[in-house]
Amino acid sequence: MMEFSHKSVLLNECIDALAIRPDGIYLDGTLGGAGHSLEIIRRLRTGKLIGVDRDESALEAARARLSQYAQNLITVHANFSEIDQILNSLGIDKIDGMLFDLGVSSPQLDEASRGFSYMHDAPLDMRMNRKDALSAFAVVNTWQYEELKRILYDYGEERYAPRIASAIVRERENTPIATTLELVQIIRGAMPQQALREKQHPAKRSFQAIRIAVNDELGSVERMMRSAIDRLHTNGRLAVITFHSLEDRIVKNAMKKASEGCTCPKSFPICICGKEPKAEVLTRKPILPSAQELEENPRARSAKLRVAQRR
């Protein structure tokens, strides 16, 4: 079993944000190493924690870590975007709080065989749920040039996207690109010398882009944000940690939209749309990791926490 020793990001800030009640029902949509969940479930008496993860290895490790709180725990193997289906299957209408940590867990990145890392050789995979059909191998070897260029630009913010996409298409004409280090070499070969001298690993942005595409990470965030606030009780809290500007924009805009009331033109003398705010945004600006946390966990450096409360 994979050793899930992932260090939880913005842990105290998340727990404060959720305002946990001992008899409440809470959902951790990205259970991972159960660091956040452990602190939530410790605060429950008669309440329940629903732990969701698309990675069965994470669920297995979390059950072991939370075993002494088993009476308060429900685990679900699913994508966090499936909130409606998850709660409906449990016969639960509304809950008191939800937490989503959208970062890829450190064990997934560090276990070479999963194919997430550009530092170790492994089959091109990158699937968070190993039962999913789409893998990094399929993206790299079958997607057209324009689509590869788009994801490298949009998801990886890779300025050499055209060169890298061209190199991938050219190399795979001879033989399929099968491993992570094969792909790293192709990326290196496509980049100019000055880019290779940068502090950041030359393949980091491309690997991020492919991982996001393989796991439909942005689509999952959009679907989750469309459902989450509606499934909260009045005063229930939604806390979301993002690590990428595109994710953060989705979360920020969805919370803002949920907090808006009347959408009638200002020229209308009275409201005819009847739209009322669903939520209040509690974080005008995102909560960022402290200097101490960044020193202890450099992987937290791009983390942003946003919080909304159901009206």
C-alpha positions as CSV (number, residue, x, y, z in Angstrom):
1,M,0.0,0.0,0.0
2,M,1.2,3.5,-0.8
3,E,2.5,5.4,2.2
4,F,0.4,8.5,2.4
5,S,2.4,11.0,4.5
6,H,1.2,14.0,2.6
7,K,1.7,17.2,4.7
8,S,-1.7,19.1,4.9
9,V,-1.6,22.6,3.6
10,L,-3.2,25.5,5.5
11,L,-4.4,23.0,8.1
12,N,-5.3,25.3,11.0
13,E,-6.8,27.9,8.6
14,C,-9.1,25.2,7.1
15,I,-10.3,24.0,10.4
16,D,-11.0,27.5,11.6
17,A,-12.8,28.2,8.3
18,L,-15.2,25.2,8.7
19,A,-16.4,26.3,12.1
20,I,-16.9,22.6,13.0
21,R,-19.9,21.5,15.2
22,P,-19.6,18.3,17.1
23,D,-22.9,17.0,15.7
24,G,-22.4,18.3,12.1
25,I,-21.9,16.4,8.9
26,Y,-18.8,17.3,6.9
27,L,-17.3,16.3,3.6
28,D,-13.6,16.1,2.7
29,G,-13.8,15.8,-1.1
30,T,-10.1,15.2,-1.5
31,L,-9.3,12.8,1.4
32,G,-5.7,12.0,0.4
33,G,-3.6,11.4,3.4
34,A,-6.4,12.4,5.7
35,G,-4.5,15.2,7.4
36,H,-7.4,17.6,7.2
37,S,-9.9,14.9,7.9
38,L,-8.1,13.8,11.1
39,E,-8.5,17.3,12.5
40,I,-12.1,17.5,11.4
41,I,-13.1,14.1,12.8
42,R,-11.4,14.7,16.1
43,R,-13.8,17.5,16.7
44,L,-16.9,15.4,16.1
45,R,-19.0,13.6,18.7
46,T,-22.2,12.4,17.1
47,G,-21.4,14.0,13.7
48,K,-20.1,12.3,10.6
49,L,-17.3,12.9,8.1
50,I,-17.7,11.8,4.5
51,G,-14.3,11.2,3.0
52,V,-14.1,11.1,-0.8
53,D,-11.2,10.3,-3.1
54,R,-10.8,9.0,-6.6
55,D,-7.6,7.1,-5.6
56,E,-8.3,3.8,-3.9
57,S,-4.8,3.7,-2.4
58,A,-5.6,7.0,-0.7
59,L,-8.9,5.7,0.7
60,E,-7.2,2.6,2.0
61,A,-4.5,4.6,3.8
62,A,-7.1,7.1,5.1
63,R,-9.2,4.3,6.6
64,A,-6.2,3.0,8.5
65,R,-5.2,6.5,9.8
66,L,-8.8,7.3,10.9
67,S,-9.5,3.8,12.2
68,Q,-10.1,4.9,15.8
69,Y,-12.9,7.2,14.5
70,A,-14.5,4.6,12.3
71,Q,-17.9,5.2,13.8
72,N,-17.9,8.8,12.6
73,L,-16.4,8.0,9.1
74,I,-18.0,7.2,5.8
75,T,-15.6,6.7,2.8
76,V,-16.6,7.0,-0.8
77,H,-14.6,6.1,-3.9
78,A,-15.6,8.8,-6.3
79,N,-14.5,12.0,-8.0
80,F,-15.2,15.1,-5.8
81,S,-17.2,16.6,-8.6
82,E,-19.9,14.1,-8.0
83,I,-21.3,15.7,-4.9
84,D,-25.0,15.4,-5.8
85,Q,-24.6,11.7,-6.6
86,I,-22.5,11.0,-3.4
87,L,-25.0,12.7,-1.0
88,N,-28.0,11.3,-2.8
89,S,-26.6,7.8,-2.5
90,L,-26.2,8.3,1.2
91,G,-29.7,9.7,1.7
92,I,-28.3,13.0,2.8
93,D,-29.9,16.3,1.6
94,K,-27.6,19.0,3.1
95,I,-24.5,19.0,5.2
96,D,-22.6,21.5,7.4
97,G,-19.3,21.9,5.7
98,M,-17.1,20.9,2.7
99,L,-13.4,21.0,2.2
100,F,-11.6,20.5,-1.1
101,D,-7.8,20.5,-1.3
102,L,-7.2,20.6,-5.0
103,G,-3.4,19.8,-4.9
104,V,-2.1,16.5,-6.1
105,S,-1.0,14.6,-3.0
106,S,2.7,14.2,-2.4
107,P,2.6,10.4,-2.4
108,Q,1.1,10.4,-5.9
109,L,3.8,12.7,-7.1
110,D,6.6,10.8,-5.3
111,E,5.6,7.2,-6.2
112,A,7.5,6.7,-9.4
113,S,5.2,4.0,-10.8
114,R,2.3,6.4,-11.0
115,G,4.0,8.3,-13.8
116,F,3.4,11.8,-12.3
117,S,7.0,12.6,-11.7
118,Y,9.5,13.9,-14.2
119,M,12.3,12.8,-11.9
120,H,11.8,9.1,-12.1
121,D,11.4,6.7,-15.1
122,A,7.9,5.0,-15.2
123,P,5.2,4.3,-17.7
124,L,3.3,7.4,-18.8
125,D,0.1,7.2,-16.7
126,M,-0.8,10.1,-14.4
127,R,-4.3,8.8,-13.6
128,M,-5.5,9.6,-10.1
129,N,-8.1,6.9,-10.5
130,R,-6.4,4.0,-12.2
131,K,-9.7,2.7,-13.5
132,D,-10.1,5.8,-15.8
133,A,-9.7,5.2,-19.5
134,L,-7.6,8.2,-20.4
135,S,-3.9,8.1,-19.5
136,A,-0.9,10.3,-20.2
137,F,0.2,7.8,-22.7
138,A,-3.0,8.4,-24.7
139,V,-2.7,12.2,-24.5
140,V,0.9,12.2,-25.6
141,N,0.6,9.7,-28.4
142,T,-2.9,10.3,-29.9
143,W,-3.9,14.0,-29.3
144,Q,-3.4,16.3,-32.3
145,Y,-0.7,19.0,-32.4
146,E,-3.2,21.9,-31.8
147,E,-4.7,20.2,-28.8
148,L,-1.3,19.4,-27.3
149,K,-0.2,23.0,-27.8
150,R,-3.4,24.3,-26.2
151,I,-3.1,22.3,-23.0
152,L,0.6,23.1,-22.7
153,Y,-0.2,26.8,-23.0
154,D,-3.4,26.9,-21.0
155,Y,-2.8,24.3,-18.2
156,G,1.0,24.6,-18.0
157,E,1.6,28.2,-19.0
158,E,4.4,26.8,-21.0
159,R,5.8,29.5,-23.3
160,Y,7.5,26.9,-25.5
161,A,4.3,25.0,-26.1
162,P,4.5,25.1,-29.9
163,R,8.0,23.7,-30.0
164,I,7.3,21.0,-27.4
165,A,4.0,19.9,-29.1
166,S,5.8,19.7,-32.5
167,A,8.6,17.7,-31.0
168,I,6.2,15.2,-29.4
169,V,4.3,14.8,-32.7
170,R,7.5,14.3,-34.6
171,E,9.0,11.7,-32.2
172,R,5.9,9.6,-31.8
173,E,5.8,9.1,-35.6
174,N,8.7,6.7,-35.2
175,T,7.7,4.9,-32.0
176,P,5.2,5.6,-29.2
177,I,6.5,7.7,-26.3
178,A,6.1,5.2,-23.5
179,T,7.9,6.5,-20.4
180,T,8.2,9.6,-18.3
181,L,11.9,10.1,-19.0
182,E,11.5,9.6,-22.7
183,L,9.0,12.5,-22.6
184,V,11.4,14.6,-20.4
185,Q,14.2,14.1,-23.0
186,I,11.8,15.2,-25.8
187,I,10.8,18.3,-23.9
188,R,14.4,19.2,-23.1
189,G,15.4,18.8,-26.7
190,A,12.6,21.2,-27.8
191,M,13.6,24.0,-25.5
192,P,16.3,26.6,-26.1
193,Q,19.5,26.6,-24.0
194,Q,18.5,29.6,-21.9
195,A,15.3,27.8,-20.8
196,L,17.3,24.8,-19.7
197,R,19.4,27.0,-17.4
198,E,16.3,28.1,-15.4
199,K,16.0,27.0,-11.8
200,Q,12.7,25.2,-12.5
201,H,12.9,21.8,-14.1
202,P,12.2,22.1,-17.8
203,A,9.5,19.5,-17.8
204,K,7.6,20.7,-14.8
205,R,5.0,22.9,-16.7
206,S,4.4,20.3,-19.4
207,F,3.9,17.5,-16.9
208,Q,1.5,19.7,-15.0
209,A,-0.5,20.4,-18.1
210,I,-0.7,16.7,-19.1
211,R,-1.8,15.7,-15.6
212,I,-4.6,18.3,-15.6
213,A,-5.8,17.1,-19.0
214,V,-5.7,13.4,-18.0
215,N,-7.7,13.9,-14.9
216,D,-10.0,16.6,-16.2
217,E,-9.1,18.6,-13.1
218,L,-10.6,21.9,-14.2
219,G,-13.8,20.3,-15.4
220,S,-14.1,18.6,-12.0
221,V,-13.6,21.9,-10.1
222,E,-16.3,23.6,-12.3
223,R,-18.8,20.7,-11.6
224,M,-18.1,20.7,-7.9
225,M,-18.6,24.5,-7.6
226,R,-21.9,24.2,-9.4
227,S,-23.2,21.8,-6.8
228,A,-21.4,22.5,-3.5
229,I,-23.2,25.6,-2.1
230,D,-26.6,24.2,-2.9
231,R,-25.9,21.1,-0.7
232,L,-25.0,23.2,2.4
233,H,-27.3,24.0,5.3
234,T,-27.8,27.6,6.2
235,N,-24.5,28.9,7.7
236,G,-22.7,25.8,6.3
237,R,-19.1,26.5,5.0
238,L,-17.3,25.7,1.8
239,A,-13.5,25.9,1.9
240,V,-11.4,25.3,-1.2
241,I,-7.6,25.3,-1.5
242,T,-6.3,25.8,-5.0
243,F,-2.7,25.6,-6.4
244,H,-3.2,26.9,-9.9
245,S,-4.4,30.2,-11.3
246,L,-7.0,28.5,-13.5
247,E,-8.5,26.6,-10.6
248,D,-8.5,29.6,-8.4
249,R,-10.3,31.7,-11.0
250,I,-13.0,29.1,-11.3
251,V,-13.5,29.0,-7.5
252,K,-13.4,32.8,-7.1
253,N,-15.9,33.4,-9.9
254,A,-18.3,30.7,-8.7
255,M,-18.3,32.0,-5.1
256,K,-18.7,35.6,-6.4
257,K,-21.7,34.5,-8.5
258,A,-23.3,32.7,-5.6
259,S,-23.0,35.8,-3.5
260,E,-24.7,38.1,-6.0
261,G,-28.4,39.0,-5.8
262,C,-30.5,40.8,-8.3
263,T,-29.2,40.7,-11.9
264,C,-31.8,43.1,-13.3
265,P,-30.5,46.1,-15.3
266,K,-29.9,49.2,-13.0
267,S,-32.5,51.0,-15.1
268,F,-35.3,48.8,-13.8
269,P,-37.3,50.5,-11.0
270,I,-37.9,47.2,-9.3
271,C,-36.4,43.7,-9.3
272,I,-38.2,41.3,-11.5
273,C,-35.6,38.5,-11.6
274,G,-36.2,37.5,-7.9
275,K,-32.6,36.3,-7.6
276,E,-31.2,36.4,-4.1
277,P,-27.7,35.6,-2.9
278,K,-27.0,32.0,-2.0
279,A,-23.8,32.6,-0.1
280,E,-21.5,35.1,1.5
281,V,-17.8,35.1,0.5
282,L,-15.8,35.2,3.8
283,T,-12.4,35.8,2.1
284,R,-12.2,39.0,0.2
285,K,-8.7,38.0,-0.6
286,P,-7.5,34.4,-0.4
287,I,-5.8,33.1,2.7
288,L,-2.1,32.3,2.0
289,P,0.4,30.0,3.8
290,S,2.4,31.7,6.6
291,A,6.2,32.2,6.3
292,Q,6.6,29.4,8.8
293,E,4.5,27.0,6.8
294,L,6.4,27.8,3.6
295,E,9.7,27.1,5.4
296,E,8.4,23.7,6.6
297,N,6.5,22.8,3.4
298,P,7.8,24.5,0.2
299,R,5.0,22.7,-1.8
300,A,2.5,25.0,-0.1
301,R,3.9,28.1,-1.9
302,S,1.2,28.4,-4.5
303,A,-1.7,27.5,-2.2
304,K,-4.8,29.8,-1.8
305,L,-7.7,29.2,0.5
306,R,-11.2,30.7,-0.3
307,V,-14.2,30.3,2.0
308,A,-17.9,30.9,1.4
309,Q,-20.9,30.5,3.8
310,R,-24.4,29.5,2.8
311,R,-27.1,32.0,3.5
